[in-house]
Amino acid sequence: MAGRNGRTVRDLRRGNRTAVLQRLYFDGPMSRYELGPATGLSSGSISNVVAELVADGLVEEAGSVDSDGGRPRTLLRVVPGSGHMIGVDVGETRVRIELFDLTLTELARTERPLERQGYEADRPLRRQEYDVDVIVGHIRDGIAEVLAEADIAPGQLLGVGIGVPGIVARTPERGAVVHGQTVGWDAVPLESLLRSACELPDNVPYFADNGARTLGQAEMWFGAGRGARNAVVVLFGSGVGACLVTEEVENGRSVEWGHLTVRVRGRRCRCGALGCLEAYAGAEALLDRWREEGGRPPEGTDEETALTAMLAAAYPPEGTEPDLIALAVLEETAEYLGAGLSDLINLFQPERILIGGWAGLQLGSRFLPAVRRYASSYALRYPAERVSIDLGRLGPDAVTVGAAILPLADFFARGGRRAEPAPTGPSPAWRTALEDRAPH
C-alpha cells in the first residue's frame, strides 16, 4: 500500500535498512541506543531493522560498552565478508582491477600494462593501447584472476564498478556507453561488451563512470574531502579532469575541465581541438614540450617512467646542475594548472581543491606551492582566500576504490539486498545512494 507521498511500506523498510547500514558502516561499531539518534528512527524500528540485518548476515555483534549505571550496551558492526565488490581503473598506462570486501578492504589485485611505443624521436602512439577488445579482455581476465586468488565465488559479488576516460551515457538497450574522444572511443557499449565477455551471474550489475568522478567519490567518502560540502577533486594524469561536488550537486559530477580553452589557436590537444588545458597541463603534453624544447626523455619508456626522469633532471641532488629546460617546462605547467584551478575557484568557490592521479602524486608536494601561488594570482581574491589546495590522500588506488563504491552505494540504496537480474543495465538506485553522501 502506498502512502500519500507515494512511498510504500516496502520503501519505508528499505529506507530504514539503508539508514542503519550506512550509520554502522561509516560510524560503527555502534549500539542500538546510539543508532536511534543517528538515524532518526524509533527504538522499535531500530530493533526490527537490526534483527533483520543480523538474520541476513550483514550485521554482527562486536563487543560491548558500559552504559551510565545500566547494563552494558552491545555494539554492532557491518560484517566485512557479507559482500564483495570489484573496482576497475581503465587508466592511461595500465588497467588495474581490485577485489574488496564490504568494508573496502583490499583482498586481491592485478594490473595489466597498456603497451606504448615510448618516447622516441617521433610522437608516441595515442590510441592503440585503448583498443576496446584489449581493454575488455584485460577486465575479463582480471576479474577472473582476483576472484580466484581470494577464493570468492562470482555469485558473492555485489557488482563491478569501472572508472573510464570520457563521458558515460546510459541507455535502456545497452547500459553504460562510453564517449572517450581523447582515446578514440566513440559510443563504446562497454557494459554490453563486459556482460558478453565476463562469466558472471546475470544479477551482478556493472557500473561505469568517468575516472575523475570515481576518484572524487573516493576522496569525498574516505579521503581528504570527507566533511566538505563544496569541493573539486582533480585527476592529473596523461590528461586532466575534475569532479565537482557542491550543495547543488551532492553526488559529484565529472566535468571536462581538461578541455577548457586556455589559449586561442594554441597547441593541439589529443581531443583534436586547439588550446585545451590538457594540451599544456597533462603529463603527456608536459613530456612532449620537454622534448620539443630540446630535453631528452628516456627512450622506450612509459609516461610514468619518463615523468620520473624529468623530475630527477629538474631537481637533481645537491651539487648537480639541474636541467634548465625541464625546470622551465615544469614551472610553466604549474602556471597553466594554477590558472585552470583559478577558473574552478571563480566559478564554483569550493572549500577544497584536491589533486590526485598518478602524475599529480608524482609531482606531489614539490609542485604544489607553485600551483597554489598561480591559482591565487589568477583567481578572484575573495574565493581564493577561502579555498585550500592539497593532494588527495588515497594514493594511486583512489580510482579503483571510487569505482568499487558504485556497487556499494547501490547495495545501500537497496537496503542491503542484492540486485535482481538486469539484462538491460543496473537500476539507477546507486545514484540516489551517492546523493545521500553517507559520510556527512
C-alpha positions in Angstrom: 0.0 0.0 0.0 1.3 3.5 -0.9 1.1 6.4 1.4 0.2 10.0 0.4 3.7 10.7 -0.8 3.7 7.6 -2.9 6.1 5.6 -0.7 5.0 2.0 0.1 5.7 0.1 3.3 8.4 -1.7 1.4 10.0 1.6 0.5 10.0 2.6 4.2 11.5 -0.6 5.3 14.2 -0.4 2.7 14.9 3.2 3.7 15.2 2.2 7.4 17.6 -0.6 6.5 19.7 1.8 4.4 19.9 4.3 7.2 21.1 1.7 9.8 23.5 0.1 7.4 25.1 3.4 6.4 25.5 4.6 10.0 27.1 1.4 11.1 29.3 1.4 8.0 30.7 4.9 8.5 30.4 5.4 12.2 30.3 1.9 13.7 30.6 0.0 15.8 27.6 1.5 17.5 25.0 0.3 19.9 21.2 0.2 19.3 20.9 3.1 21.7 23.2 5.2 19.6 21.6 4.2 16.3 18.3 5.9 17.2 19.5 9.5 17.4 21.9 8.9 14.5 19.2 7.6 12.1 16.1 9.4 13.5 14.4 6.0 13.9 12.4 4.9 16.9 13.8 2.3 19.2 11.2 -0.2 17.9 12.2 0.4 14.3 15.9 0.0 15.3 15.3 -3.3 17.0 13.3 -4.7 14.0 15.9 -3.5 11.4 18.9 -4.7 13.4 17.2 -8.1 13.8 16.6 -8.4 10.0 20.2 -7.3 9.2 21.7 -9.8 11.7 19.5 -12.6 10.3 20.7 -11.6 6.8 24.3 -11.9 7.9 25.1 -8.3 7.2 25.5 -7.1 10.8 27.1 -8.8 13.8 27.8 -8.1 17.4 31.2 -6.5 18.1 31.7 -6.5 21.9 30.0 -4.1 24.4 30.5 -0.9 26.2 29.4 0.2 29.7 26.3 2.4 30.0 25.6 5.1 32.6 24.5 2.9 35.5 22.7 0.3 33.4 23.5 -2.9 31.6 26.4 -2.9 29.1 25.3 -2.0 25.6 26.1 -4.4 22.8 28.0 -2.9 19.9 27.1 -3.7 16.3 29.1 -3.6 13.1 28.8 -4.5 9.4 30.2 -7.9 8.6 33.2 -7.4 6.2 32.7 -10.7 4.4 29.0 -10.3 3.8 29.6 -8.8 0.3 32.3 -8.1 -2.2 32.9 -5.5 -4.9 35.3 -5.2 -7.8 36.8 -1.8 -8.8 38.4 -1.3 -12.2 40.6 1.7 -13.2 40.9 1.9 -17.0 43.9 4.2 -16.7 46.4 5.7 -19.2 49.3 3.3 -18.5 47.5 0.2 -17.1 44.2 -1.4 -16.3 44.0 -2.0 -12.5 41.5 -4.5 -11.1 40.9 -4.8 -7.3 38.6 -7.0 -5.2 37.3 -5.6 -2.0 35.2 -6.9 0.9 32.2 -4.9 2.1 34.3 -2.6 4.2 36.5 -1.8 1.2 39.5 -3.8 2.5 41.5 -5.0 -0.5 41.5 -8.8 -0.9 43.3 -9.2 -4.3 44.6 -7.1 -7.2 46.0 -7.4 -10.6 47.3 -4.9 -13.2 47.5 -5.2 -17.0 50.0 -2.8 -18.5 48.9 -0.9 -21.6 51.5 -1.0 -24.3 53.0 2.2 -25.6 55.6 2.9 -28.2 57.6 5.0 -25.8 59.1 8.5 -26.1 61.2 8.1 -29.2 62.0 10.9 -31.7 58.5 10.7 -33.1 55.4 11.2 -31.1 54.1 8.3 -29.1 51.0 6.4 -30.1 47.9 7.9 -28.6 45.1 5.4 -29.1 46.3 2.0 -29.9 46.5 1.0 -26.3 42.8 1.8 -25.9 41.7 -0.9 -28.3 38.2 -1.8 -27.0 38.7 -5.6 -27.3 42.0 -5.4 -25.5 40.5 -3.4 -22.6 37.5 -5.7 -22.3 39.9 -8.7 -22.3 42.0 -7.2 -19.6 39.0 -6.5 -17.4 37.5 -10.0 -18.1 40.8 -11.8 -17.2 41.5 -9.5 -14.3 38.1 -10.2 -12.7 38.6 -13.9 -13.0 42.1 -13.6 -11.5 41.2 -11.7 -8.4 38.2 -13.9 -7.7 40.4 -17.0 -8.0 43.2 -15.5 -5.8 40.8 -14.6 -3.0 38.7 -17.8 -3.5 35.5 -15.8 -3.9 32.6 -17.2 -5.9 31.2 -14.9 -8.6 27.8 -15.0 -7.0 29.1 -13.3 -3.9 29.8 -10.1 -5.9 27.6 -7.1 -5.3 28.8 -5.6 -8.6 31.7 -4.4 -10.7 32.5 -0.7 -10.9 34.7 0.7 -13.7 36.3 4.1 -13.9 36.9 5.1 -17.6 38.2 8.1 -19.6 35.5 10.1 -21.2 31.8 10.8 -20.8 29.5 7.9 -19.8 25.9 7.9 -21.0 23.3 5.2 -20.1 20.7 3.7 -22.5 18.0 1.2 -21.7 19.2 -1.1 -24.5 23.0 -1.1 -24.0 23.5 0.1 -20.4 26.7 2.3 -20.0 28.0 3.7 -23.2 31.4 5.5 -23.2 32.2 8.5 -25.3 36.0 8.9 -24.9 37.1 11.3 -27.6 40.7 11.5 -26.4 41.2 7.8 -26.5 39.3 7.1 -29.7 36.2 5.6 -28.1 33.0 6.7 -30.0 29.9 5.4 -28.3 31.5 2.2 -27.0 28.8 0.0 -25.3 31.2 -1.1 -22.5 28.6 -2.6 -20.3 27.1 -4.8 -23.0 30.6 -5.9 -24.1 31.5 -6.8 -20.5 28.3 -8.8 -19.9 29.1 -10.8 -23.0 32.7 -11.4 -22.1 32.7 -11.9 -18.4 31.4 -15.2 -16.8 29.4 -13.6 -14.0 25.8 -14.3 -12.9 23.1 -12.1 -14.5 22.3 -10.4 -11.2 25.9 -9.0 -10.8 25.5 -5.4 -12.1 28.1 -3.3 -13.9 28.6 0.4 -13.2 30.7 2.6 -15.3 31.6 6.2 -14.7 34.2 8.8 -15.5 37.5 8.1 -13.7 37.7 11.7 -12.3 34.3 11.2 -10.7 35.2 7.8 -9.2 38.4 9.4 -7.8 36.4 12.3 -6.4 33.8 10.0 -4.9 36.6 8.0 -3.1 38.2 11.2 -1.7 34.9 12.6 -0.6 33.8 9.4 1.2 37.1 8.2 2.7 39.9 10.7 1.9 40.8 14.4 2.1 37.4 15.6 1.0 35.4 14.0 3.8 33.3 16.5 5.6 33.4 19.1 2.8 30.1 20.2 1.2 31.8 22.0 -1.7 35.0 20.6 -3.3 36.7 19.9 -6.5 38.8 16.8 -6.9 41.3 16.9 -9.8 42.6 13.9 -11.7 46.1 14.8 -13.1 47.4 12.0 -15.3 48.2 11.9 -19.0 45.4 14.3 -19.3 43.5 16.3 -16.7 39.9 16.0 -15.4 37.9 17.0 -12.4 34.9 16.0 -10.2 32.8 18.8 -8.8 30.9 18.4 -5.6 28.6 21.3 -4.5 25.5 21.8 -2.4 23.5 21.5 -5.6 25.5 18.5 -7.0 26.0 16.4 -3.9 26.7 13.2 -5.6 29.5 14.7 -7.6 29.7 15.4 -11.3 32.6 14.9 -13.6 33.5 18.0 -15.7 35.6 18.0 -18.8 37.9 20.6 -17.2 40.9 19.5 -19.3 39.2 20.7 -22.4 38.7 24.2 -21.2 40.3 26.6 -23.8 43.3 28.3 -22.2 44.9 29.7 -25.4 43.1 30.6 -28.6 44.7 28.8 -31.6 47.1 27.1 -29.1 48.6 23.6 -29.1 46.5 20.8 -30.5 45.0 18.7 -27.8 44.6 14.9 -28.2 40.9 15.5 -28.4 41.5 17.4 -31.7 40.8 20.9 -30.5 43.3 23.8 -30.2 44.4 25.4 -26.9 42.9 23.0 -24.3 44.2 23.0 -20.8 45.1 19.3 -21.3 47.4 20.3 -24.1 49.6 22.2 -21.6 49.0 20.7 -18.2 48.6 17.0 -18.8 51.6 14.7 -18.2 51.6 13.7 -21.9 51.8 17.3 -23.1 54.3 18.1 -20.4 56.7 15.4 -21.7 56.1 16.4 -25.3 57.0 20.0 -24.5 60.2 18.9 -22.7 61.3 17.0 -25.8 60.3 19.8 -28.2 62.4 22.3 -26.2 65.4 20.1 -26.5 65.0 17.9 -23.5 65.8 14.2 -23.6 63.1 11.9 -22.1 64.4 8.3 -21.8 63.6 6.4 -24.9 61.3 3.4 -25.0 59.7 4.1 -21.6 56.2 4.7 -20.5 54.9 8.1 -19.3 55.3 7.4 -15.6 59.0 6.4 -16.0 59.6 9.4 -18.3 58.0 11.8 -15.8 60.1 10.4 -13.0 63.2 11.0 -15.2 62.1 14.6 -15.9 61.6 15.4 -12.2 65.0 13.9 -11.4 66.6 16.1 -14.1 64.8 19.2 -12.9 65.5 18.6 -9.3 68.9 16.8 -9.1 70.8 16.0 -5.9 72.6 18.9 -4.3 75.8 19.9 -6.1 74.4 18.7 -9.5 73.3 21.2 -12.2 69.6 21.0 -13.0 68.2 20.5 -16.4 67.0 24.1 -17.0 64.7 23.1 -19.8 62.9 20.6 -17.6 62.7 23.1 -14.8 61.2 25.8 -17.1 58.6 23.4 -18.6 57.5 22.3 -15.1 57.2 25.9 -13.9 55.1 26.7 -17.0 53.0 23.6 -16.4 52.4 24.8 -12.8 51.2 28.1 -14.1 48.8 26.6 -16.5 47.5 24.2 -13.9 47.1 27.1 -11.4 45.3 29.2 -14.0 43.0 26.3 -14.7 42.3 25.9 -11.0 41.5 29.6 -10.7 38.7 29.1 -13.2 37.2 26.4 -10.9 37.7 28.7 -7.9 35.9 31.6 -9.6 33.1 29.5 -11.0 32.3 27.3 -8.0 34.0 28.8 -4.9 34.9 25.4 -3.4 36.1 24.9 0.2 38.8 22.5 -1.0 40.6 21.5 -4.2 42.3 18.1 -4.1 44.8 16.9 -6.6 45.1 13.2 -7.4 46.1 10.9 -10.3 49.4 9.3 -10.9 51.1 12.4 -12.3 49.7 14.6 -9.5 51.1 12.2 -6.9 54.5 12.1 -8.7 54.7 15.9 -8.8 53.4 16.0 -5.3 54.4 18.5 -2.6 57.3 19.8 -4.7 54.9 21.1 -7.3 52.1 22.2 -5.0 53.5 25.6 -3.8 53.8 26.9 -7.3 50.4 25.7 -8.3 48.9 27.4 -5.2 50.7 30.6 -6.0 49.5 30.8 -9.6 45.9 29.8 -8.6 45.8 32.6 -6.1 47.2 35.1 -8.5 44.7 34.3 -11.3 41.6 33.9 -9.1 39.4 36.5 -7.5 40.7 37.4 -4.1 37.6 36.6 -2.0 37.1 32.9 -3.1 40.9 32.4 -3.4 41.4 33.3 0.3 38.8 30.7 1.3 40.0 27.6 -0.6 42.6 25.1 0.3 44.6 23.3 -2.4 46.1 20.0 -1.3 46.9 16.5 -2.5 44.4 13.6 -2.2 45.1 11.1 0.5 44.1 7.8 -1.1 47.1 7.4 -3.4 47.2 5.5 -6.8 44.3 3.2 -5.8 41.7 6.1 -5.4 40.0 5.4 -8.8 39.5 1.7 -8.1 38.2 2.5 -4.6 35.8 5.0 -6.1 34.8 2.5 -8.8 34.0 -0.1 -6.1 31.9 2.5 -4.2 29.4 2.4 -7.1 28.1 -1.1 -6.5 28.4 -0.5 -2.7 26.2 2.6 -3.0 23.7 0.6 -5.0 23.7 -2.1 -2.3 23.0 0.6 0.4 20.2 2.0 -1.8 18.6 -1.4 -1.9 18.7 -1.7 1.9 21.4 -4.3 1.8 19.6 -6.6 -0.7 21.3 -7.9 -3.8 20.3 -6.7 -7.3 17.8 -8.7 -9.3 18.9 -9.9 -12.8 19.0 -6.8 -15.0 19.8 -7.6 -18.7 19.2 -4.0 -19.8 21.5 -2.5 -17.2 21.5 -1.8 -13.5 19.0 0.2 -11.6 19.8 3.9 -11.1 19.4 3.4 -7.4 23.1 3.8 -6.8 22.9 7.4 -7.8 20.3 8.0 -5.1 22.7 6.5 -2.5 25.6 8.7 -3.7 23.3 11.7 -3.3 22.8 10.8 0.3 26.6 11.2 0.9 26.5 9.0 4.0 29.9 10.2 5.4 28.4 13.5 6.3 
